[in-house]
Amino acid sequence: MNGALPTKRNYECSQAVRGEFFSTGAEVNILIYVDGTMHKRLERLAKKNGKPVTDLVNQLLKRDLELLENLS
């Protein structure tokens, strides 16, 4: 096996409840991978502005998305 989890052909789902773990308004966090040089630049800029890298990345993405949406 190559590290993958074993799988079954059939799963028993007769007692499953649809939406049992769904939460309205839940916040979703995703990982964004950047290269080492970009990470250092983001850290330096975030430190200079006294904010976490996460806040800086969100600010940059929001601004870029607004620019892209206005172009289309």
Secondary structure as UniProt FT lines:
FT   TURN            14..15
FT   TURN            18..21
FT   TURN            24..25
FT   HELIX           36..49
FT   HELIX           53..71
//
